[in-house]
């Protein structure tokens, strides 16, 4: 694939820069994509998409990033966004039917287990509205809720991936649940 990407670039110096970026960051990007999409083939597709976009449209942006840390963060963010978009597109193709549950099960939100929390939300709102509501949250909570409930990544894995303490992720998860319920207007007898 590297030869294909290089064929899209005219300047020899840009080709060398792209090759260095590709060889240096490809494995990190693959590992991140793998944690999100769960299969090696899908993760490889995600990384290929990111490099194709860089080689064809965003090379100037990438070559202007001077700090290796900033470059790595840019590439990982692009990988994460591409992976999440791919998952979102797959989920939009699925039809999900949900039932309504008794409102009394929502009275003590902080004490809901993860399974009960998902059941409570899924029974009150359809999946597309939940994803929309998650995407409208602050990025701090959006990422954690998406990783935990949509991608089913464990709290310790999320903490490792986001370079945060497990206790911080747990607190952010609880706060994110409350914000999501408020955004979905799930209190007592309200329905979407």
C-alpha positions in Angstrom: 0.0 0.0 0.0 2.8 2.4 0.7 3.8 2.4 -3.0 0.3 3.3 -3.9 0.2 6.2 -1.5 3.6 7.4 -2.7 2.3 7.4 -6.3 -0.3 10.0 -5.2 2.5 12.4 -4.1 4.5 14.4 -6.7 7.3 15.9 -4.6 10.2 13.7 -3.6 10.7 15.4 -0.3 7.0 15.0 0.5 7.3 11.3 -0.5 10.1 10.9 2.1 8.1 12.7 4.7 5.0 10.6 4.1 7.0 7.4 4.2 8.6 8.4 7.5 5.1 9.1 8.9 3.7 5.9 7.6 6.5 3.7 9.0 6.6 5.5 12.3 2.9 5.8 13.2 1.1 3.0 11.3 1.3 0.4 14.1 -0.1 2.9 16.7 -2.9 3.8 14.4 -3.7 0.1 13.7 -3.8 -0.7 17.5 -6.2 2.2 18.1 -8.4 1.3 15.2 -8.4 -2.4 16.4 -9.7 -1.4 19.8 -12.6 0.4 18.2 -13.6 -1.8 15.3 -12.6 -5.1 16.9 -11.2 -6.9 13.8 -7.8 -6.8 12.2 -9.3 -6.5 8.7 -11.5 -3.5 9.6 -8.7 -1.9 11.5 -6.5 -2.2 8.5 -9.2 -0.6 6.3 -9.4 2.3 8.7 -5.7 2.9 8.7 -5.6 2.7 4.9 -8.5 5.2 4.7 -6.6 7.6 6.9 -3.4 7.4 4.9 -5.2 7.7 1.6 -6.9 10.9 2.8 -3.5 12.2 3.9 -1.7 11.3 0.7 -4.5 12.7 -1.5 -5.7 15.8 0.4 -4.1 16.5 3.7 -0.4 16.1 3.2 0.3 19.9 3.5 -1.5 19.9 6.9 0.4 16.9 8.2 3.8 18.1 7.0 3.2 21.5 8.7 2.9 19.8 12.1 6.3 20.2 13.7 6.0 18.4 17.0 6.1 14.6 16.9 3.6 14.5 19.8 1.2 16.8 17.9 1.6 14.7 14.8 1.0 11.5 16.6 -2.1 13.0 18.3 -3.4 14.3 14.9 -3.0 10.9 13.3 -4.6 9.0 16.2 -7.5 11.5 16.3 -8.0 11.0 12.5 -7.9 7.2 13.0 -10.4 7.4 15.9 -12.8 9.6 13.9 -12.5 7.4 10.8 -13.2 4.3 12.9 -16.2 5.8 14.7 -17.6 7.0 11.4 -17.3 3.5 10.0 -19.1 2.1 12.9 -21.8 4.7 12.8 -22.4 4.0 9.1 -22.7 0.3 9.8 -25.2 0.9 12.6 -27.3 3.2 10.5 -27.9 0.3 8.2 -29.3 -1.8 11.0 -32.9 -1.6 12.1 -33.4 -1.7 15.9 -36.8 -2.1 17.5 -37.1 -1.3 21.2 -39.8 -1.8 23.8 -40.9 0.6 26.6 -40.2 -0.4 30.2 -41.8 0.6 33.5 -40.7 4.1 34.5 -40.2 3.1 38.1 -37.0 1.3 37.2 -35.4 4.7 36.4 -35.8 6.1 39.9 -32.2 5.5 41.2 -30.0 6.3 38.2 -26.5 6.3 40.0 -27.1 2.8 41.3 -28.1 1.3 37.9 -25.7 -1.4 36.7 -24.3 -0.9 33.2 -26.7 -3.6 31.9 -29.7 -2.0 33.6 -28.7 1.4 32.4 -28.5 0.3 28.8 -31.8 -1.6 29.1 -33.5 1.5 30.6 -32.3 3.8 27.8 -32.9 1.3 25.0 -36.4 0.7 26.1 -37.2 4.4 26.1 -35.4 5.6 23.0 -34.5 4.3 19.7 -30.8 3.6 19.0 -30.3 6.4 16.4 -31.6 9.0 18.9 -29.2 7.6 21.6 -26.2 7.9 19.2 -27.3 11.4 18.3 -27.6 12.4 21.9 -24.2 10.9 22.7 -22.6 12.8 19.8 -24.1 16.1 21.1 -22.4 15.7 24.5 -19.1 17.3 25.6 -16.2 15.3 24.1 -15.1 14.2 27.6 -18.4 12.3 28.1 -19.1 11.5 24.5 -15.9 9.5 24.1 -16.4 7.5 27.3 -20.0 6.7 26.7 -19.4 5.7 23.1 -16.5 3.5 24.0 -18.2 1.9 26.9 -21.8 1.4 25.7 -21.5 1.3 21.9 -18.2 -0.3 21.4 -18.4 -2.3 24.7 -14.9 -1.4 25.8 -14.2 -1.9 29.5 -13.5 1.0 31.9 -9.8 -0.1 32.4 -9.3 -0.3 28.6 -10.9 3.1 28.1 -8.7 4.6 30.9 -5.6 3.1 29.2 -6.6 4.3 25.8 -7.4 7.9 26.9 -4.4 8.0 29.3 -6.7 8.6 32.3 -7.1 7.0 35.7 -9.6 4.3 36.0 -11.3 6.2 38.9 -11.6 9.3 36.7 -13.2 7.3 33.9 -15.7 5.8 36.3 -16.7 9.2 37.6 -17.0 10.6 34.0 -19.0 7.6 33.0 -21.5 8.2 35.9 -21.7 11.9 35.0 -22.1 11.1 31.3 -25.0 8.7 32.1 -26.8 11.5 33.9 -26.2 14.0 31.1 -27.3 11.5 28.5 -30.5 10.7 30.4 -31.2 14.5 30.8 -30.5 15.0 27.0 -32.9 12.2 26.1 -35.4 13.6 28.6 -35.8 10.2 30.3 -37.3 11.0 33.7 -40.4 9.4 35.1 -43.0 9.2 32.4 -41.4 11.2 29.6 -41.0 9.4 26.3 -39.2 10.4 23.2 
